[in-house]
Each structure stands twice: as C-alpha cells, then as structure tokens.
Amino acid sequence: MLNAGNANVLNAVTLMAMGAWGYSDTDAKTALIPLLFGVVLLVFSNSIREHNKVVAHIAVVLTLLILFALVGMRLPKSMVTGGIGLYRVIAMIVTGVIALVAFIKSFIDAKKAREAGR
C-alpha cells in the first residue's frame, strides 16, 4: 500500500496528465480543472510527507471535491460519448480513490500512535 504522500503524488500527476491530455484533445477549458487541482495537490506533497495535519486535511477535501465532480458530472457524460475520454476519467477516479484510502489509513495510524503514546 502506498503511503499518503506517494498516493497524493500519484493522484496529482494523473490529474495533471489527464487534464492536459483532455485539453489537448478537446480544447475544452474545463479539462484544465483537474490539471489545476493536480498542481495544488503536488505542491502539498512534501507537507503531507512531513505529516502536516492541516495540509493533509486540505488535500483530502480537494481530493474529495474533484472525485465528486468526476463521478457525478464527468463520468456520466464520458459514458455516453465513450472513447478515450472515458479512460482518462476512470484513471483520475481510480487514483483519487487510492489517495483517499491512503489518507484515511494514515489518519487512523496517526491516531493509534497518539493513543499508544498516552
């Protein structure tokens, strides 16, 4: 299992790559939204690796926000149109879920470590 920092980097790079690819294929400015989220999440990576709780929680909120947008808005449209865009959306969703699972696991592990230290 990836740690939260590495899972965040994987998600950020996927968002940036798929967003840039989507923009180059369609010229739709909305394809730049995942790219921008990816840049922000990538900037947060070192702080997440250093166990900065505030930054990690912000990253979780941003990851959830982009996941809801992808699953709720983009996925249904991509399923109708099909093509390579559907695979780009699925890739972003999968890495987002991986990142969320890694974040949750890291939060649980941190809580257990705090409780063990009492």
Secondary structure, DSSP 8 states (H G I E B T S, - for coil): ---HHHHHHHHHHHHHHHHHHHHHHH--GGGHHHHHHHHHHHHHHHHHHTT-HHHHHHHHHHHHHHHHHIIIIIHHHHHHH-SHHHHHHHHHHHHHHHHHHHHHHHHHHHHHHHHHT-
